[in-house]
């Protein structure tokens, strides 16, 4: 399983999401760590090579987590 490395304020930003969104995003990040398929994602080549977006929608709005999983040892 790959480690997750947060850059800058990304961990704090994720922590500020509503708990239901945070739980879903956390599950999706775990799926990335173990190389499984995600529920709702898309590549974002404009951000950079290998950048992808996890999308979580709920009543309070839409939330996004951008990650890069192309590194051998971490996400």
C-alpha positions, 0 to 999 in steps of 0.5 A, a space after each residue: 500500500 502506498 503512503 499518502 503525503 499531504 502537501 502544504 495545507 492539504 491535510 487541514 483543507 481536507 479536515 475542514 470538509 463536512 464529516 460525511 464528505 471527509 469519510 467518503 474522500 478518505 475512503 476514495 484515497 484509500 482506494 487509490 493507495 491500494 490501486 482500486 477503482 474509484 467511484 467518481 474521479 477524472 484526470 486533470 492534465 491541466 494541473 500536471 501529468 498524473 493529476 486526478 480529481 476525486 469528486 464527492 457530492 452531497 446536499 451541502 455542495 461538491 467537494 474535490 480532492 486532487 492527487 497524483 498517484 504516479 509516484 512509486 512509493 506515495 500518493 
